[in-house]
């Protein structure tokens, strides 16, 4: 028997669209509501209720970035908490027949409630405002294994059985809650529900999504299973004006569709979605772009109807581009150069003013910047990694809205002045600059980098950029940020996915609030349709823009299953069918393991230790920290192998001499493991004279240093866009009294270690130019001024003022005297020498396949480290690589910093890379 106190027959029927009550001011997003609709169709209620129920006031909802880890049943302790309880979603509807909730009902009872108009409230008498009330029975056997595998963080929750006869699909469009009652019938607990488990079980979908184009028509497909009604607003223009049409979409099993005329191409549209939103506890009318948008108007106001396969959008020779790319025989032959699109040309006077800071700057083959890229490409760099290029928030797409500072005034200020940063930060949210880690829509090029942010211009110019870089022998890696979204809620103009299916795309904690450990609005790739969206987006960039690789921001927050599936799908692409060779697409990312996903908290995530064996690369922070000292989050003066630990102290207290000796010896071991591609099973003699595998060499926290199973799973680096530039961190950590020549040597010493290590070498743009950001540790929003690249090589941008206060003020006492000292600033001759040394070392790397061994077995057999054990000479790494014909000897010497050198010997002669002799 199904114990149902109120069970309308319409629950067994297919859902029909219904209008929702007018939205009220939301709690999470205090912005004005969108414009009201222009007409109202005839109501067709989901539950066909013969009466209406009042709406009760609710309490504010607050986001939280931490998850409760307690497995003890949660009990509400006061009447006020009970009345607030629907602001939380502490129960999980995980399968059609199971609701998981961390509550002990003992001899009491539990009920599921639904309200089509979101009228549920909790009073001292229990739940009010429901249309449906269904009794649930506790299942003493607990949650089944497949549920625990999908939701490991609720493994200890109790299981409550939902009647199998229930038509849950209609209920999922309502406000839902569960309540517990004690044996006396008094409500003791209540909460909302999290629905991703049910949505995956009932509505997982592999059919078409977005806008599809045929010879006669345009069809729209939107996955929105919890929506009560969906309309497409069709516009002629990118902004302003009334819609040409407002088209209702028809739902089939959670997918809303409509078909329109071919004349829609070139027009714009937005979706109007009526849906229950857990952040406001209301049925909201949300206005959103298409999650599968492939074109936009400026600032993402509307989605552009655009067929990317149209010949008019393809540069000449586009369809043949795959045959003209640099051929990469093995991913071991890869070297990566990380570059921000605006940094590349914003200050390049050899670029047309209208092209500076945008896609088209890369099409000018004789500009200073392109000549430099040709130089490093000829030396061995194979891939340009572009920082985010998708539609992101933080920079207005309309150039006329940008604000500027007068750089001529800033140039006259002292090198250690605070005035520069004051002027930059005053306009930093209104200028042209941001790194772009604020995703709004993943599948469309950013409008601010295009000559015209409206229409198809951004698409054409992005393709021209790809084509121009490919023509000079450089493959393209896109920086993708699938771990979070910039906005959420029903009203934020930059919110998209959370308007379409609220509570699904964003990962929520055990209270039902959005997780923010990535910074804000974590996404949930463990949910089927989130994973699908990520993979579909990768295919869009690979096929429609012919990119050659993807760097995953905070990859550890994405599930390993998603990453492996993405790699397999991309690898299956062929030139004949798809116009690209997917087997040449390289994937890597940040495998950091933290937040709610740490230690597989939400499933097996793509962390450094989990991703090994997949062929997917991850950044090796071990070699970076051993070389520089400490970590980006530690004491800024802590020294490392290249910055003077033990041999050239900077005055920071590292401990006793014995402690410093042990730290230096340990750093040497970490670097050697990194130079052997950070292979888990590579055997070497450690500082104690013991033979150990890389995984048995431990970091200071006891974590194994090595984790990779093949060399291309390790991306070695010492500098990236995050944190200080290489030259800046060297200038901060080394003794103030050493010369600028010595700092330049250390800069080269660091890039040489990376370039001559096994695995994939990765360089930040400007590593080879002694690039400075005036010691800014986080320049994501520091404007062109602090992020300048100078391809005339007259300046490395050192000493352009104290870095922005918000991220750097604690270090100002260390920074100011260094910026004020003119001896710290390199001259043009230093910069030119640094470029020459960098390209020479790259040529050495590509002079022999021994520096790019393809397998773990080859590295174990051929790579040997010398000067090991307790009797080692401090500050010297000696490496040999051999084959049947020759042995290469590599000496990396650090003798009180004044004799930094790198020497390479082989039977054919001696390559000496010692700079500034």
C-alpha positions in Angstrom: 0.0 0.0 0.0 1.1 3.5 -0.7 0.4 5.8 2.2 -0.5 9.1 0.5 -2.5 11.7 2.3 -2.8 13.9 -0.7 -2.1 12.4 -4.1 -3.6 14.3 -7.1 -4.2 12.2 -10.1 -2.4 14.7 -12.3 0.9 13.4 -10.8 0.5 10.4 -13.1 0.1 12.6 -16.1 2.7 14.3 -18.3 3.6 17.8 -17.2 2.3 20.8 -19.0 3.6 24.4 -18.9 2.4 26.7 -16.2 2.9 30.3 -15.4 4.6 31.2 -12.2 3.8 33.9 -9.7 5.8 37.1 -10.2 9.3 36.9 -8.6 10.1 38.8 -5.5 13.5 40.2 -4.5 16.0 37.3 -4.2 18.1 36.8 -1.1 21.3 35.6 -2.7 21.5 38.0 -5.6 20.2 41.5 -4.6 19.9 42.7 -8.1 16.8 44.1 -9.9 14.5 41.5 -11.3 14.5 41.1 -15.1 11.9 42.8 -17.4 8.5 41.2 -17.1 7.1 39.1 -19.9 5.1 40.7 -22.6 2.2 38.3 -22.6 0.8 35.5 -20.5 -0.5 32.2 -22.0 -3.4 30.4 -20.6 -2.5 28.6 -17.3 -2.2 24.8 -17.3 -1.2 23.8 -13.8 1.0 20.8 -13.1 -1.0 19.4 -10.3 -4.5 20.7 -11.3 -5.3 22.0 -7.8 -8.8 23.2 -7.1 -7.5 25.9 -4.7 -4.5 28.1 -4.2 -2.4 28.4 -1.1 -0.8 31.5 0.4 3.0 32.1 0.2 4.8 32.4 3.6 7.8 34.6 4.3 11.1 32.7 4.3 14.4 33.4 6.1 17.6 34.5 4.3 19.7 31.9 2.6 23.5 32.1 2.9 26.2 30.4 0.8 28.8 28.3 2.5 32.2 26.9 1.3 32.6 24.2 3.8 30.9 20.8 4.1 29.8 19.2 7.3 31.7 15.9 7.7 29.7 14.6 10.6 28.0 11.3 10.2 25.8 11.8 13.3 22.1 12.4 12.6 21.3 16.1 12.5 18.7 17.3 14.9 17.2 20.8 15.1 17.4 22.2 18.6 14.9 25.1 18.6 11.6 26.2 17.2 13.3 29.0 15.2 15.7 26.6 13.6 12.8 24.4 12.6 11.0 27.4 11.0 14.2 28.1 9.1 14.8 24.6 8.0 13.5 24.8 4.4 16.3 27.3 3.7 18.6 24.2 3.8 18.6 21.1 1.6 20.1 18.4 3.8 18.3 15.5 2.3 19.1 13.8 -1.1 16.7 12.2 -3.5 19.3 9.8 -4.8 17.2 7.3 -6.8 13.6 7.0 -7.8 12.9 5.0 -4.7 15.4 6.3 -2.1 15.8 9.6 -0.2 18.9 9.8 1.9 18.7 11.9 5.1 20.9 12.1 8.1 18.1 12.0 10.6 17.0 9.4 13.2 13.2 9.2 13.3 13.2 6.4 16.0 9.6 5.5 16.6 8.3 8.5 14.6 7.5 9.0 10.9 8.8 10.8 7.8 7.0 12.4 5.0 7.8 13.9 1.6 6.0 17.1 0.6 5.6 19.0 -2.7 4.2 22.3 -3.7 3.7 23.4 -7.3 3.7 27.1 -6.4 6.5 26.8 -3.8 4.2 27.6 -0.9 5.8 25.2 1.6 6.6 26.5 5.1 7.3 25.1 8.5 5.2 26.0 11.6 5.0 24.6 15.0 2.3 22.3 13.6 4.5 21.0 10.9 4.6 21.6 7.1 2.1 23.9 5.6 1.2 24.7 1.9 1.7 21.3 0.4 -0.1 19.9 -2.6 1.3 16.4 -2.0 2.2 14.6 1.3 3.6 11.1 1.0 4.7 8.8 3.8 8.3 7.4 3.6 9.5 4.2 5.3 13.0 3.9 6.6 15.1 1.1 5.0 17.1 -0.5 7.7 19.6 -1.9 5.2 20.9 1.7 4.5 22.0 3.1 1.2 22.9 0.6 -1.5 26.5 0.4 -2.8 25.8 2.1 -6.1 24.4 5.2 -4.3 27.4 5.3 -1.9 29.8 5.1 -4.9 28.0 8.1 -6.5 27.6 10.1 -3.3 30.5 9.0 -1.0 30.1 12.0 1.3 26.7 10.7 2.5 27.6 7.1 2.9 26.4 7.0 6.5 23.0 8.7 5.8 19.8 6.8 6.5 17.7 5.5 3.6 14.0 6.3 3.3 11.9 4.4 0.7 9.8 6.3 -1.8 6.7 4.5 -3.1 7.7 3.0 -6.5 4.3 3.9 -8.0 5.0 7.6 -7.6 5.4 9.7 -10.8 8.5 11.5 -9.6 9.1 13.4 -12.9 6.3 15.8 -12.2 7.2 16.2 -8.5 10.7 17.3 -9.5 9.2 20.5 -10.9 7.9 21.5 -7.5 9.3 22.8 -4.3 10.1 19.6 -2.3 10.7 19.0 1.4 10.9 16.1 3.8 9.9 16.3 7.5 10.3 14.0 10.5 7.8 13.6 13.3 8.3 12.1 16.7 6.0 9.4 18.1 3.6 12.1 19.4 3.2 13.5 15.9 5.2 16.7 16.5 7.5 17.9 13.7 11.1 17.5 14.9 13.0 18.2 11.7 12.5 19.4 8.1 14.6 20.2 5.1 14.6 20.7 1.4 16.1 18.1 -1.0 19.0 18.0 -3.4 18.0 16.4 -6.7 21.0 15.5 -8.9 20.7 11.8 -8.2 17.2 11.7 -9.4 17.8 13.9 -12.3 20.6 11.7 -13.5 18.5 8.5 -13.1 15.4 9.8 -14.8 16.7 12.4 -17.3 20.2 11.6 -18.4 20.2 12.5 -22.1 22.6 12.0 -25.1 20.6 13.6 -27.8 21.0 17.0 -29.5 21.3 20.2 -27.4 21.7 23.8 -28.4 20.8 25.2 -31.8 20.9 22.8 -34.8 20.9 24.0 -38.4 19.5 22.3 -41.5 18.9 23.5 -45.0 15.3 24.6 -44.1 15.1 25.3 -40.4 16.7 26.0 -37.0 15.9 23.7 -34.1 16.4 24.5 -30.4 17.0 21.9 -27.7 17.3 22.7 -24.0 17.8 20.2 -21.2 15.7 21.6 -18.3 13.8 18.8 -16.5 12.8 20.8 -13.5 11.4 23.7 -15.5 7.6 24.3 -15.5 7.7 26.4 -18.7 10.3 27.5 -21.2 10.0 30.2 -23.9 12.5 31.4 -26.5 12.6 35.2 -27.0 13.9 35.9 -30.6 15.5 39.3 -31.3 16.8 40.9 -34.4 19.5 43.0 -32.7 22.2 42.2 -30.2 20.8 44.6 -27.6 17.6 46.6 -27.0 14.3 46.3 -28.9 11.4 44.1 -28.4 11.5 40.4 -29.3 10.4 39.5 -32.8 8.7 36.4 -31.4 8.2 34.7 -28.0 8.1 31.0 -28.8 6.9 28.3 -26.3 9.0 25.2 -26.2 7.5 21.7 -25.9 8.9 19.3 -23.3 9.7 15.6 -23.9 11.3 13.8 -21.0 13.1 16.9 -19.7 14.2 18.3 -23.0 12.4 21.4 -24.3 12.3 21.9 -28.1 11.0 24.0 -30.9 11.7 24.5 -34.6 11.9 27.8 -36.4 12.6 29.2 -39.8 16.1 29.4 -41.5 15.7 33.2 -41.2 16.6 33.0 -37.5 20.2 32.6 -38.4 22.0 35.9 -37.6 19.3 36.8 -35.0 19.6 36.5 -31.3 17.7 34.7 -28.6 17.3 34.2 -24.9 15.4 31.6 -22.8 12.8 32.4 -20.3 12.6 29.6 -17.8 10.0 29.3 -15.0 11.6 27.0 -12.4 11.8 26.5 -8.7 15.0 28.0 -7.4 16.4 26.8 -4.0 18.3 30.0 -3.4 15.0 32.0 -3.1 12.5 29.2 -2.3 10.3 30.5 -5.1 9.2 29.7 -8.6 11.3 32.2 -10.5 11.2 33.5 -14.0 14.8 33.3 -15.2 16.2 34.8 -18.3 19.3 33.0 -19.6 21.5 32.3 -22.5 21.7 28.9 -24.1 24.2 26.8 -22.2 25.3 25.4 -25.6 25.7 28.9 -27.1 28.2 29.1 -29.9 27.9 32.9 -30.4 26.9 35.9 -28.3 26.2 39.5 -28.4 28.5 41.8 -26.4 28.8 40.9 -22.7 26.7 37.8 -23.3 23.4 39.7 -23.3 21.9 37.3 -25.9 22.8 34.1 -27.7 23.6 34.4 -31.4 22.1 32.0 -33.9 25.2 31.0 -35.7 26.2 28.0 -37.8 29.9 27.5 -37.2 30.2 25.3 -40.3 29.2 28.2 -42.6 31.9 28.9 -45.2 31.7 32.7 -44.5 33.0 32.1 -41.0 36.1 30.2 -42.2 39.4 31.9 -43.1 40.9 30.8 -46.4 42.5 27.4 -46.0 40.7 26.6 -42.7 39.4 23.2 -43.7 43.0 22.1 -44.6 44.6 23.5 -41.4 45.0 20.1 -39.8 47.4 19.0 -42.5 49.6 22.1 -42.0 50.2 21.9 -38.2 53.5 21.1 -36.7 53.8 17.3 -36.6 54.3 16.0 -33.0 55.5 12.4 -33.1 55.2 12.0 -29.4 53.8 14.1 -26.5 57.3 13.9 -25.1 58.4 16.3 -27.8 56.1 19.0 -26.3 57.3 22.3 -24.8 54.7 24.7 -23.6 54.8 28.5 -23.4 52.0 30.1 -21.4 50.6 33.4 -22.7 47.8 35.9 -22.0 46.2 37.3 -25.1 46.2 40.9 -24.0 49.7 40.7 -22.5 51.0 39.7 -25.9 50.3 42.9 -27.8 48.6 45.5 -25.6 51.9 47.4 -25.4 53.4 46.5 -28.8 53.7 49.6 -31.0 54.4 47.4 -34.0 50.8 46.2 -33.9 47.9 48.2 -35.4 46.2 50.1 -32.5 42.8 48.4 -33.3 44.5 45.0 -33.0 46.4 45.5 -29.8 45.4 43.2 -27.0 43.2 41.0 -29.2 43.0 38.0 -31.5 44.1 39.8 -34.6 47.5 40.8 -33.2 48.6 37.3 -33.8 48.0 37.6 -37.5 50.7 40.3 -38.0 53.6 38.2 -38.9 56.2 40.9 -38.7 55.2 42.4 -35.3 57.7 42.4 -32.5 55.7 39.9 -30.6 55.3 37.5 -33.5 58.9 37.7 -34.4 59.7 36.7 -30.8 57.3 33.8 -31.0 58.9 32.7 -34.2 62.3 32.8 -32.5 61.3 30.6 -29.6 59.3 28.3 -31.9 62.4 27.8 -34.1 64.3 26.9 -30.9 61.9 24.3 -29.8 58.7 25.6 -28.2 55.8 23.6 -29.7 52.7 24.8 -27.9 51.3 28.2 -26.9 49.0 27.9 -23.9 46.5 30.7 -24.0 45.0 31.9 -20.7 41.2 31.8 -20.7 39.7 32.8 -24.1 36.0 31.8 -23.5 33.4 34.4 -22.5 34.3 35.5 -19.0 33.2 38.3 -16.6 35.3 41.1 -15.4 36.0 42.9 -18.7 33.4 44.8 -20.7 33.2 43.5 -24.3 32.5 47.1 -25.5 35.9 48.9 -25.8 34.3 52.3 -25.5 33.4 51.5 -21.9 37.0 50.8 -20.8 38.8 53.1 -18.5 42.5 53.9 -18.7 45.3 55.5 -16.7 47.8 57.8 -18.1 50.9 55.7 -18.4 53.1 58.7 -19.0 52.2 60.0 -15.5 52.9 56.6 -14.0 56.3 56.4 -15.7 57.4 59.5 -13.9 56.7 58.1 -10.4 59.4 56.5 -8.2 59.9 52.7 -8.7 58.8 52.0 -5.1 55.8 54.4 -5.0 52.3 53.3 -4.0 50.7 55.8 -6.4 50.8 53.5 -9.4 48.9 50.7 -7.8 46.4 53.3 -6.4 45.6 54.5 -9.9 45.4 51.0 -11.3 43.2 49.5 -8.7 40.8 52.5 -8.9 39.8 51.4 -12.3 40.7 47.7 -12.2 37.1 46.5 -12.6 36.4 48.9 -15.5 39.6 48.5 -17.6 40.4 46.0 -20.3 42.3 43.6 -18.2 41.6 40.3 -16.4 43.1 36.9 -16.6 39.7 35.5 -17.3 39.1 32.8 -14.7 35.5 34.1 -14.3 33.6 31.8 -16.7 30.2 32.8 -17.9 29.9 30.6 -21.0 32.5 28.1 -21.8 31.8 27.6 -25.5 32.1 31.0 -27.1 35.3 33.1 -27.6 35.6 36.2 -25.4 34.1 39.3 -27.0 36.6 41.9 -25.6 39.5 40.4 -27.7 37.5 40.8 -30.9 37.3 43.8 -33.2 33.5 43.6 -32.8 31.9 41.7 -29.9 28.6 41.4 -31.7 27.8 39.0 -34.6 30.3 36.4 -35.8 33.4 38.6 -35.7 34.9 36.9 -32.6 34.5 33.5 -34.2 36.3 34.5 -37.4 39.1 36.3 -35.6 39.7 33.5 -33.2 40.1 31.1 -36.1 42.5 33.5 -37.8 44.6 33.6 -34.6 44.7 29.8 -34.4 45.7 29.6 -38.1 48.4 32.3 -37.8 50.1 30.5 -34.8 49.9 27.1 -36.5 51.6 28.6 -39.6 54.7 29.5 -37.5 54.9 26.0 -36.0 53.0 26.6 -32.8 50.1 24.4 -31.6 47.5 25.9 -29.4 46.4 24.9 -25.9 43.3 26.5 -24.4 43.0 27.1 -20.7 39.6 25.7 -19.7 37.9 26.5 -16.4 35.2 23.8 -15.9 35.6 23.7 -12.1 33.5 26.8 -11.3 31.3 29.5 -12.7 31.4 33.2 -12.1 27.7 33.6 -11.1 24.8 31.8 -9.8 21.2 32.5 -8.7 18.1 33.4 -10.7 18.9 37.1 -11.4 22.6 37.7 -11.9 23.2 38.7 -15.5 26.1 36.3 -15.7 24.3 33.3 -14.3 23.4 30.7 -16.9 23.4 27.1 -15.8 22.0 27.8 -12.4 19.0 29.5 -14.0 18.3 26.6 -16.4 18.4 23.7 -13.8 18.9 25.2 -10.4 20.8 23.1 -7.9 22.1 20.7 -10.5 25.2 22.1 -12.2 26.8 23.6 -9.0 28.1 21.3 -6.3 26.4 21.8 -3.0 27.5 21.0 0.5 25.6 18.9 3.1 23.5 21.9 4.0 22.5 22.5 0.4 24.6 25.6 -0.1 27.0 26.1 -3.1 30.6 24.9 -2.5 33.1 27.7 -3.1 36.5 26.0 -2.5 37.7 26.8 -6.0 36.9 30.5 -5.3 33.2 30.5 -6.1 30.3 28.4 -7.5 32.0 25.0 -7.8 30.6 22.8 -10.6 29.8 19.1 -10.2 31.2 17.0 -13.0 30.1 13.9 -11.0 26.6 14.7 -12.3 26.0 13.2 -15.7 24.8 16.2 -17.6 27.6 18.4 -16.2 30.1 15.9 -17.5 28.4 15.8 -20.8 28.5 19.6 -21.1 32.2 19.6 -20.4 32.9 17.0 -23.0 30.7 18.6 -25.6 32.4 21.9 -25.0 35.9 20.3 -25.5 34.6 18.8 -28.8 33.4 22.2 -29.8 36.8 23.8 -29.4 38.7 20.8 -30.9 36.5 20.5 -34.0 35.2 24.0 -34.6 38.4 25.8 -33.7 41.0 23.0 -34.3 42.9 23.6 -31.0 45.6 21.1 -30.0 45.4 20.8 -26.3 43.6 21.7 -23.1 44.9 22.9 -19.7 42.4 22.2 -17.0 42.2 24.8 -14.2 41.9 23.1 -10.8 41.6 19.7 -12.5 41.5 18.1 -9.1 38.0 19.4 -8.7 36.8 17.5 -11.7 36.2 13.7 -11.5 38.8 11.4 -12.9 36.0 9.6 -14.9 35.2 12.9 -16.7 38.9 13.5 -17.6 39.4 10.0 -18.9 36.2 10.1 -20.9 37.2 13.5 -22.3 40.6 12.2 -23.3 39.1 9.1 -25.0 36.5 11.1 -26.9 39.1 13.7 -28.1 41.5 10.9 -29.1 38.8 9.3 -31.3 38.6 12.4 -33.5 40.0 11.9 -37.1 41.0 14.2 -39.9 38.7 12.4 -42.3 35.6 12.6 -40.2 36.2 15.6 -37.9 38.9 17.6 -39.6 41.3 17.2 -36.7 43.6 14.5 -35.5 42.5 13.9 -31.9 45.4 11.6 -31.1 47.6 14.7 -31.1 45.5 16.6 -28.5 47.4 16.9 -25.2 45.5 17.3 -21.9 47.0 18.4 -18.6 46.0 20.4 -15.6 46.3 21.3 -12.0 45.9 18.2 -9.9 45.6 19.8 -6.6 43.6 17.9 -4.0 41.7 20.2 -1.6 38.3 21.3 -0.6 35.2 19.1 -0.6 36.7 16.8 -3.3 39.9 16.0 -1.3 40.7 12.3 -0.7 37.9 11.3 -3.1 35.3 13.1 -1.0 32.9 13.4 -4.0 34.2 10.4 -6.0 37.5 9.6 -7.5 38.8 13.0 -8.5 41.5 14.0 -11.0 44.2 14.7 -8.5 47.9 14.1 -9.1 47.9 10.7 -7.5 44.6 9.5 -9.0 45.3 10.7 -12.6 48.5 8.6 -13.0 48.3 5.9 -15.6 45.8 7.9 -17.8 48.4 9.7 -19.9 46.9 13.0 -18.7 49.5 15.5 -17.5 49.6 17.4 -14.2 51.7 20.2 -12.9 54.7 19.2 -10.8 54.8 21.6 -7.9 57.5 19.5 -6.1 60.3 20.6 -8.5 59.1 24.2 -8.3 59.1 24.4 -4.5 62.5 22.6 -4.2 64.1 25.0 -6.6 62.7 28.2 -5.2 62.1 27.3 -1.6 59.0 26.9 0.5 55.8 27.3 -1.4 53.8 30.2 -2.8 51.8 30.3 0.4 54.7 30.1 2.8 57.3 32.5 4.2 58.4 34.6 1.2 62.1 34.6 2.2 62.4 30.8 2.5 65.2 29.7 0.2 65.5 26.7 -2.0 68.1 25.0 -4.1 68.6 27.8 -6.7 67.9 30.8 -4.4 70.7 30.3 -1.9 69.6 27.9 0.8 72.6 27.2 3.0 75.2 28.4 0.5 74.1 32.1 0.2 71.8 32.9 3.2 69.5 35.9 2.9 69.0 36.4 6.7 65.9 34.3 7.1 66.0 31.9 9.9 65.8 28.4 8.3 67.1 26.7 11.5 70.5 25.4 12.4 73.2 24.6 9.8 72.3 20.9 10.1 68.7 21.7 9.4 69.7 23.8 6.3 72.0 21.0 5.1 69.1 18.5 5.4 66.7 20.9 3.6 69.2 21.4 0.8 69.9 17.7 0.4 66.1 17.0 0.4 65.5 19.7 -2.2 68.2 18.1 -4.4 66.4 14.7 -4.2 63.1 16.4 -5.1 64.7 18.1 -8.1 66.3 14.9 -9.3 63.0 13.0 -9.1 61.4 15.8 -11.1 64.2 15.7 -13.7 63.3 12.0 -14.1 59.8 13.0 -15.0 58.6 12.6 -11.4 58.1 8.9 -12.1 56.6 7.0 -9.2 58.8 3.9 -9.8 62.1 5.6 -10.8 64.8 4.4 -8.5 67.6 6.7 -7.4 70.1 7.0 -4.5 68.8 9.6 -2.1 70.6 12.0 0.2 70.9 9.3 2.9 72.6 6.9 0.4 69.6 4.6 0.2 68.0 3.4 -3.1 64.4 4.6 -3.2 61.6 4.9 -5.7 60.4 8.3 -6.5 57.2 7.6 -4.5 59.3 6.7 -1.5 61.0 10.1 -1.5 58.8 12.2 0.8 58.0 15.9 0.9 58.1 17.8 4.2 54.5 16.9 4.9 55.1 13.2 4.3 53.5 13.2 0.9 55.3 11.2 -1.8 57.1 13.4 -4.2 56.6 11.3 -7.3 53.2 10.1 -8.8 53.6 9.8 -12.5 53.6 6.5 -14.4 54.8 7.9 -17.8 56.9 11.0 -18.6 54.1 12.9 -20.3 52.0 12.8 -17.1 54.5 15.3 -15.6 54.5 19.0 -16.5 57.6 20.5 -15.0 57.6 24.2 -14.2 59.1 26.8 -12.0 56.9 29.7 -12.9 53.4 30.3 -14.2 50.8 33.1 -14.3 50.0 32.5 -10.7 52.3 33.9 -8.0 55.4 36.0 -8.7 57.3 35.8 -11.9 60.5 33.8 -11.9 62.7 36.9 -11.9 60.6 38.5 -9.2 60.7 35.5 -6.8 64.5 35.1 -7.4 64.9 38.8 -6.6 62.9 38.4 -3.4 64.5 35.3 -2.0 68.2 35.9 -2.8 70.4 38.1 -0.7 69.9 41.8 -1.4 73.6 42.4 -1.8 74.2 40.1 -4.8 74.4 41.6 -8.3 71.7 41.7 -11.0 74.0 39.6 -13.2 73.9 36.9 -10.6 70.1 37.1 -10.4 70.0 36.8 -14.2 72.2 33.7 -14.0 69.8 32.1 -11.4 66.8 32.9 -13.7 68.6 31.0 -16.5 69.7 28.3 -14.2 66.0 27.7 -13.3 64.7 27.6 -16.9 67.5 25.3 -17.9 66.6 22.7 -15.2 63.1 22.7 -16.5 64.1 22.6 -20.2 66.5 19.7 -19.7 64.3 17.5 -17.5 62.4 14.5 -18.7 58.7 15.1 -19.0 56.9 18.2 -20.4 58.7 21.6 -19.8 56.4 24.5 -19.2 57.4 28.2 -19.2 55.5 31.3 -18.3 55.7 34.0 -21.0 58.6 36.2 -20.1 60.6 33.7 -18.2 63.1 34.1 -21.0 62.8 38.0 -20.8 63.6 38.2 -17.1 59.9 39.4 -16.9 58.9 41.3 -13.8 55.5 42.3 -12.5 57.1 44.6 -9.9 56.8 41.7 -7.4 53.0 41.3 -7.7 52.1 37.9 -6.5 48.6 37.8 -8.1 48.3 40.0 -11.1 44.9 38.7 -12.3 43.4 42.1 -12.2 46.4 44.4 -12.0 45.9 45.9 -15.4 48.3 46.3 -18.4 50.7 48.3 -16.2 51.9 45.5 -14.0 51.5 42.8 -16.6 53.4 44.4 -19.4 55.5 42.4 -21.8 58.1 44.4 -23.8 59.2 42.8 -27.0 61.6 45.7 -27.7 63.5 44.2 -24.7 64.2 47.7 -23.4 62.6 46.9 -20.0 61.6 43.8 -18.0 59.0 45.9 -16.1 60.8 45.8 -12.8 60.3 48.8 -10.5 57.0 50.1 -11.8 55.6 50.8 -8.3 54.6 48.8 -5.3 52.3 46.0 -6.4 48.5 46.2 -5.7 47.9 46.5 -2.0 45.0 43.9 -1.8 47.2 40.9 -2.5 50.7 42.2 -1.6 50.6 44.7 1.3 51.9 42.2 3.9 55.1 41.9 1.8 55.5 45.6 1.1 58.2 46.0 3.8 60.2 43.4 1.9 59.3 44.7 -1.6 59.9 48.4 -1.2 63.6 48.5 -0.6 64.2 46.1 -3.5 62.2 48.2 -5.9 63.9 51.3 -4.7 67.4 49.9 -5.3 68.4 50.7 -8.9 70.9 47.8 -8.9 68.1 45.3 -9.1 66.8 46.4 -12.5 68.3 44.5 -15.5 69.5 46.3 -18.5 68.7 45.5 -22.1 71.9 43.6 -22.5 70.8 41.3 -19.7 67.4 40.7 -21.3 69.0 39.9 -24.7 71.5 37.5 -23.1 68.6 35.8 -21.3 66.7 35.2 -24.5 69.8 33.8 -26.2 70.6 31.5 -23.3 66.9 30.3 -23.2 66.8 29.5 -26.9 70.2 27.8 -26.7 69.0 25.4 -24.0 65.9 24.7 -26.0 68.0 23.8 -29.0 70.0 21.4 -26.8 66.8 19.8 -25.6 65.8 19.1 -29.2 69.3 18.2 -30.3 68.9 14.7 -28.9 66.0 12.4 -28.2 67.7 11.5 -24.9 66.3 14.6 -23.4 62.8 13.6 -24.4 62.6 9.9 -23.5 59.1 8.5 -24.2 58.7 5.8 -21.6 59.3 5.2 -17.9 61.3 2.2 -18.7 63.6 4.2 -21.0 64.2 6.8 -18.3 65.0 4.2 -15.7 67.5 2.5 -18.0 69.2 5.6 -19.3 69.1 8.3 -16.7 71.6 8.3 -13.8 72.2 10.8 -11.0 75.7 11.2 -9.5 77.0 13.1 -6.6 74.4 11.4 -4.4 74.3 10.1 -0.8 75.5 11.7 2.4 78.9 12.7 1.0 77.5 14.8 -1.8 79.0 18.1 -2.7 76.3 20.6 -1.7 74.7 22.6 -4.5 75.7 20.3 -7.4 73.4 18.0 -9.4 75.2 15.7 -11.9 73.1 13.8 -14.4 74.0 11.4 -17.2 71.8 10.1 -20.0 73.1 7.3 -22.2 72.2 5.1 -25.1 74.2 2.6 -27.1 76.1 5.4 -28.9 76.9 8.1 -26.4 76.5 9.4 -22.9 75.4 12.9 -22.1 76.6 14.4 -18.9 74.7 17.3 -17.4 76.2 19.3 -14.5 74.0 21.8 -12.6 76.2 23.6 -10.2 75.3 26.0 -7.5 78.4 27.2 -5.6 77.5 30.2 -3.5 75.4 31.5 -6.4 78.3 33.3 -7.9 79.2 30.3 -10.1 75.9 29.2 -11.4 76.6 27.1 -14.4 75.1 24.5 -16.6 77.4 22.3 -18.6 76.5 19.5 -21.1 79.2 17.0 -22.2 78.9 14.3 -24.8 81.3 12.3 -27.0 80.8 14.8 -29.8 81.9 17.7 -27.7 81.0 20.1 -25.0 78.0 22.4 -24.8 78.6 25.0 -22.1 75.5 27.0 -21.2 77.1 29.2 -18.5 75.7 32.7 -19.0 77.2 36.1 -18.4 80.8 35.1 -18.4 
